Amino acid sequence: MKTLLGLVLLSGFATFAQAQDQCDSLWFERNQIYKEAGYCFRTAAAIRQFGNAGCVYVDQNDVPLSNRNRARINEIVRVERAFRCPR
């Protein structure tokens, strides 16, 4: 099975705007997983997007994630680093 990073690198990017769109999508997906698991966001952007209503965990390491979600987050972080996405 190909990883997200491999698929994205194979497809390439034509413009900076497309790369930024990809970074935005990855950021949203990663943080959506944390939101659904009860993470309390710290950044203004994440709080604005997701809010902190009902949050329980202030440390990302304490957030109970399934193996599947943890693997997905790790993959997203690898791709974000490869694209040098802002965090």
C-alpha positions as CSV (number, residue, x, y, z in Angstrom):
1,M,0.0,0.0,0.0
2,K,1.3,3.4,-0.9
3,T,1.6,6.0,1.7
4,L,0.0,9.5,1.5
5,L,3.4,11.0,1.2
6,G,4.4,8.7,-1.7
7,L,1.1,9.5,-3.6
8,V,1.5,13.2,-3.1
9,L,5.1,13.3,-4.1
10,L,4.4,11.2,-7.2
11,S,1.6,13.5,-8.2
12,G,3.7,16.6,-7.7
13,F,2.6,20.2,-7.3
14,A,2.2,22.7,-10.0
15,T,2.0,25.8,-7.8
16,F,2.7,27.1,-4.4
17,A,-1.1,27.7,-3.9
18,Q,-1.8,24.0,-4.5
19,A,0.9,23.1,-1.9
20,Q,-0.7,25.5,0.6
21,D,-4.2,24.0,-0.1
22,Q,-2.7,20.6,0.7
23,C,-1.1,21.9,3.9
24,D,-4.5,23.4,4.9
25,S,-6.3,20.2,4.3
26,L,-3.7,18.2,6.3
27,W,-3.9,20.6,9.2
28,F,-7.7,20.4,9.2
29,E,-7.8,16.6,9.0
30,R,-5.2,16.2,11.8
31,N,-6.9,18.6,14.1
32,Q,-10.4,17.1,13.4
33,I,-9.1,13.8,14.7
34,Y,-7.9,15.5,17.9
35,K,-11.2,17.4,18.2
36,E,-13.3,14.3,18.0
37,A,-11.1,12.7,20.7
38,G,-11.5,15.6,23.2
39,Y,-8.3,17.6,22.8
40,C,-8.3,21.2,24.1
41,F,-6.7,23.4,21.5
42,R,-4.2,26.1,22.3
43,T,-3.7,28.0,19.1
44,A,-6.1,30.8,18.1
45,A,-6.5,29.3,14.7
46,A,-7.5,25.9,16.0
47,I,-9.8,27.3,18.6
48,R,-11.5,29.5,16.0
49,Q,-12.0,26.5,13.7
50,F,-12.9,23.8,16.2
51,G,-13.6,25.5,19.5
52,N,-12.9,23.9,22.9
53,A,-16.4,23.1,24.0
54,G,-16.4,19.7,25.6
55,C,-12.6,19.3,25.5
56,V,-11.0,17.1,28.1
57,Y,-7.2,16.7,27.3
58,V,-4.7,19.5,27.4
59,D,-1.7,17.4,26.4
60,Q,-1.8,15.7,23.0
61,N,0.0,12.7,24.4
62,D,-2.9,12.1,26.8
63,V,-5.5,12.0,24.0
64,P,-6.9,8.5,23.6
65,L,-6.5,7.7,20.0
66,S,-7.2,4.4,18.1
67,N,-4.2,2.8,16.5
68,R,-5.7,3.8,13.1
69,N,-6.1,7.5,14.1
70,R,-2.6,7.6,15.6
71,A,-1.1,6.1,12.5
72,R,-3.0,8.6,10.3
73,I,-1.8,11.5,12.4
74,N,1.8,10.3,12.2
75,E,1.4,10.0,8.4
76,I,-0.1,13.5,8.2
77,V,2.8,15.0,10.3
78,R,5.4,13.3,8.0
79,V,3.7,14.8,4.9
80,E,3.4,18.2,6.6
81,R,7.1,18.1,7.3
82,A,8.0,17.1,3.8
83,F,6.0,20.0,2.4
84,R,7.4,22.3,5.2
85,C,3.8,23.2,6.1
86,P,3.5,25.9,8.8
87,R,2.3,24.5,12.1
